[in-house]
Amino acid sequence: MSTKNTSRRTFITDAAKTTAAVALSATVLPSFANIIAQKSSTSVLGIPFSQRPLPYGYKDLEVAIDATTMEIHYSKHAATYAKNLNEAVLAEKVDINSVSLETLLGKISKYSPKMRNNGGGHYNHELFWQSMTAKSPLKPEGKLLAAIEKDFGSFEAFKTQFTDAGKSRFGSGWAWLVLNSDKKLIVGSTPNQDNPLMDISELKGTPLLGLDVWEHAYYLRYMNKRPDYINNWWNVVNWEVVAQRFNG
């Protein structure tokens, strides 16, 4: 058999193998992609640590937060916390198959500053995004409202105390509505990306509502006027989601 015919047969055989491989990948790769997508859609407060899509558009909260700030805050600042958290988990050999983010934060003193800052940053922001809506009822109802009135005297008294916590937090941090171990609602604040789940936090309990008072959350519109930002933010609080956390 001539070398020319042998080369031709080899070419045809290789081409057939390539075609089969492409056909196989067309059926296998989409399934693999679906698996990855399903894993990524699991609760971000569990595993893996990824951002949920925002439940609204960047422009939808304009009454309180401008679209540019929302986009930068979500796609840059918060995305970096998620990325760095996963790096810390890998570097510190955390068994992500058996620990939730809440559990990790509850023992955060055992981990690095990178884990503390980015674990808190990821948890805090995911709670923050879900705590806002373009169609806010402006005031809670039912059991949550009754508990607020019981523990603070009135809804307006609660708003004043929460607003003061956000205004008085020196530098960067968060204001919180928390359900403590005595099943009482309390208000307080934490520095940087700390939160009430952390064992190092003076304020402890289950976070129900959190407000980001870092300057990057409001500076483009409000500059140094943090009180104005907080006052407008009350117009976008998703009280239905806060009530679900309380009832849960």
C-alpha positions as CSV (number, residue, x, y, z in Angstrom):
1,M,0.0,0.0,0.0
2,S,1.4,3.4,-0.9
3,T,2.4,6.0,1.7
4,K,-0.1,8.3,0.1
5,N,-3.1,5.9,0.7
6,T,-2.0,5.2,4.3
7,S,-1.8,8.9,5.1
8,R,-5.3,9.4,3.6
9,R,-6.7,6.5,5.7
10,T,-5.1,7.9,8.9
11,F,-6.5,11.3,8.2
12,I,-10.0,9.9,7.7
13,T,-9.7,7.9,10.9
14,D,-8.5,10.8,13.0
15,A,-11.2,13.1,11.5
16,A,-13.8,10.5,12.5
17,K,-12.5,10.3,16.1
18,T,-12.5,14.1,16.3
19,T,-16.1,14.3,15.1
20,A,-17.1,11.7,17.7
21,A,-15.3,13.6,20.4
22,V,-17.1,16.8,19.5
23,A,-20.4,15.1,19.4
24,L,-19.7,13.5,22.9
25,S,-18.7,16.9,24.3
26,A,-21.9,18.5,23.0
27,T,-23.9,16.0,25.2
28,V,-21.6,15.8,28.2
29,L,-20.5,19.4,28.7
30,P,-24.0,21.0,29.0
31,S,-24.8,18.4,31.7
32,F,-21.6,19.3,33.6
33,A,-22.4,23.0,33.2
34,N,-25.9,22.3,34.6
35,I,-24.4,20.6,37.6
36,I,-22.1,23.6,38.3
37,A,-25.0,26.0,37.9
38,Q,-27.0,24.0,40.4
39,K,-24.2,24.0,42.9
40,S,-23.8,27.7,42.5
41,S,-27.5,28.3,43.1
42,T,-27.4,26.8,46.6
43,S,-27.8,29.1,49.6
44,V,-24.9,31.5,49.7
45,L,-25.1,31.3,53.5
46,G,-24.0,27.7,53.1
47,I,-21.7,26.1,50.5
48,P,-20.4,27.2,48.1
49,F,-19.7,30.9,48.9
50,S,-21.0,32.8,45.9
51,Q,-23.2,35.8,45.2
52,R,-26.9,35.5,44.7
53,P,-28.3,37.6,41.8
54,L,-29.8,40.8,43.1
55,P,-33.6,40.6,43.5
56,Y,-33.9,43.9,41.6
57,G,-32.1,46.0,39.0
58,Y,-29.4,48.5,39.8
59,K,-31.8,51.4,39.1
60,D,-34.7,50.1,41.1
61,L,-33.7,51.5,44.5
62,E,-33.0,55.1,43.1
63,V,-35.2,56.6,45.8
64,A,-32.4,55.7,48.2
65,I,-29.3,54.4,46.3
66,D,-28.2,55.5,42.9
67,A,-27.6,52.9,40.1
68,T,-23.9,53.5,39.8
69,T,-23.3,53.0,43.5
70,M,-25.4,49.8,43.4
71,E,-23.5,48.4,40.5
72,I,-20.0,49.2,41.9
73,H,-21.0,48.0,45.4
74,Y,-22.4,44.7,44.2
75,S,-20.1,43.8,41.3
76,K,-16.8,45.1,42.7
77,H,-16.8,45.4,46.5
78,A,-19.1,42.5,47.4
79,A,-17.8,40.3,44.6
80,T,-14.3,40.7,46.1
81,Y,-15.4,39.6,49.5
82,A,-16.8,36.4,48.0
83,K,-13.6,35.8,46.0
84,N,-11.3,36.4,49.0
85,L,-13.5,34.2,51.3
86,N,-13.1,31.3,49.0
87,E,-9.4,31.8,48.8
88,A,-9.2,31.9,52.6
89,V,-11.3,28.7,52.9
90,L,-8.9,27.0,50.5
91,A,-5.8,28.3,52.2
92,E,-6.9,27.4,55.7
93,K,-8.2,24.0,54.7
94,V,-11.8,24.5,55.9
95,D,-14.0,21.5,55.2
96,I,-16.7,23.2,53.2
97,N,-18.7,20.0,53.0
98,S,-19.5,20.0,56.7
99,V,-19.5,23.7,57.8
100,S,-21.8,26.6,57.0
101,L,-20.8,30.2,56.9
102,E,-22.8,30.9,60.0
103,T,-20.9,28.2,61.9
104,L,-17.6,29.4,60.6
105,L,-18.4,33.0,61.7
106,G,-19.3,31.7,65.1
107,K,-15.7,30.4,65.5
108,I,-14.1,33.2,63.6
109,S,-11.5,33.9,66.3
110,K,-9.8,30.6,65.3
111,Y,-9.2,31.9,61.7
112,S,-7.2,34.5,59.9
113,P,-8.0,38.2,59.5
114,K,-8.7,37.4,55.9
115,M,-11.3,34.9,56.8
116,R,-12.9,37.3,59.3
117,N,-13.0,40.3,57.0
118,N,-14.2,38.5,53.9
119,G,-16.5,35.9,55.7
120,G,-18.2,38.8,57.4
121,G,-18.2,40.9,54.2
122,H,-19.9,38.2,52.2
123,Y,-22.5,37.3,54.8
124,N,-23.3,40.9,55.6
125,H,-23.7,41.9,52.0
126,E,-25.9,38.9,51.0
127,L,-28.2,39.8,53.9
128,F,-28.1,43.5,52.9
129,W,-29.2,42.9,49.3
130,Q,-32.1,40.7,50.3
131,S,-33.2,43.2,52.9
132,M,-34.1,45.8,50.3
133,T,-36.9,46.1,47.7
134,A,-38.3,48.7,45.2
135,K,-41.8,48.1,46.7
136,S,-41.2,48.5,50.4
137,P,-44.3,48.3,52.7
138,L,-42.4,51.0,54.8
139,K,-43.5,49.3,58.0
140,P,-43.6,45.6,59.2
141,E,-46.8,43.9,60.2
142,G,-47.9,41.0,62.4
143,K,-45.6,39.3,64.9
144,L,-42.5,41.4,63.9
145,L,-44.3,44.7,64.5
146,A,-45.7,43.5,67.8
147,A,-42.2,42.5,68.9
148,I,-40.7,45.8,67.9
149,E,-43.4,47.7,69.7
150,K,-42.9,45.5,72.8
151,D,-39.1,45.8,72.9
152,F,-38.7,49.4,71.8
153,G,-41.9,51.1,72.8
154,S,-43.0,52.0,69.2
155,F,-41.9,51.5,65.6
156,E,-40.7,55.1,65.5
157,A,-38.6,54.7,68.6
158,F,-37.0,51.6,67.0
159,K,-36.2,53.6,63.8
160,T,-34.7,56.4,65.8
161,Q,-32.5,54.0,67.8
162,F,-31.4,52.1,64.6
163,T,-30.7,55.3,62.8
164,D,-28.6,56.6,65.7
165,A,-26.6,53.3,65.7
166,G,-25.8,53.8,62.0
167,K,-25.0,57.5,62.4
168,S,-22.8,57.1,65.4
169,R,-20.7,54.1,64.1
170,F,-17.3,55.7,63.8
171,G,-15.6,55.0,60.5
172,S,-16.8,51.9,58.5
173,G,-19.3,49.4,59.8
174,W,-22.9,48.2,60.1
175,A,-26.0,48.9,62.0
176,W,-28.1,45.9,63.1
177,L,-31.5,44.7,64.3
178,V,-30.8,41.5,66.2
179,L,-32.7,38.8,67.9
180,N,-30.6,37.9,71.0
181,S,-30.5,34.6,73.0
182,D,-33.3,35.9,75.2
183,K,-35.6,36.2,72.2
184,K,-35.5,40.0,72.6
185,L,-35.0,42.5,69.8
186,I,-32.0,44.8,70.2
187,V,-30.2,47.3,68.1
188,G,-26.5,47.9,67.8
189,S,-23.5,48.3,65.4
190,T,-20.3,46.5,64.5
191,P,-17.1,47.8,63.0
192,N,-15.7,47.0,59.6
193,Q,-17.3,43.7,58.3
194,D,-17.9,42.2,61.7
195,N,-21.4,41.0,62.6
196,P,-23.4,39.7,65.5
197,L,-22.8,36.0,64.6
198,M,-19.1,36.3,65.4
199,D,-17.6,35.1,68.6
200,I,-15.5,38.2,68.8
201,S,-18.4,40.6,68.5
202,E,-19.7,42.5,71.5
203,L,-23.2,42.6,69.9
204,K,-24.4,39.0,69.6
205,G,-27.5,37.4,68.2
206,T,-29.3,36.5,65.0
207,P,-29.1,39.3,62.4
208,L,-32.6,40.3,61.1
209,L,-31.7,43.6,59.4
210,G,-28.4,45.1,58.5
211,L,-27.4,48.5,57.1
212,D,-24.1,49.0,55.4
213,V,-22.6,52.4,56.5
214,W,-19.3,52.1,54.8
215,E,-18.7,55.2,52.7
216,H,-18.7,53.2,49.4
217,A,-22.3,52.3,50.1
218,Y,-23.5,55.9,49.8
219,Y,-20.7,58.4,49.0
220,L,-21.4,59.1,45.3
221,R,-24.8,60.6,46.1
222,Y,-24.6,61.7,49.7
223,M,-20.8,62.3,50.1
224,N,-20.3,63.0,53.9
225,K,-24.1,63.1,54.7
226,R,-24.6,59.6,56.1
227,P,-27.8,60.6,58.0
228,D,-29.5,61.5,54.7
229,Y,-28.5,58.1,53.3
230,I,-30.0,56.3,56.3
231,N,-33.2,58.4,56.3
232,N,-33.8,57.5,52.6
233,W,-32.8,53.9,53.1
234,W,-35.9,53.3,55.2
235,N,-37.9,53.7,52.0
236,V,-36.5,50.5,50.5
237,V,-36.4,48.1,53.5
238,N,-38.0,44.8,52.6
239,W,-40.0,44.1,55.8
240,E,-41.4,40.9,54.4
241,V,-38.0,39.4,54.2
242,V,-37.1,40.7,57.7
243,A,-40.3,39.2,59.1
244,Q,-39.4,35.8,57.5
245,R,-36.1,35.8,59.3
246,F,-37.8,36.7,62.6
247,N,-40.5,34.1,62.2
248,G,-38.0,31.5,61.1
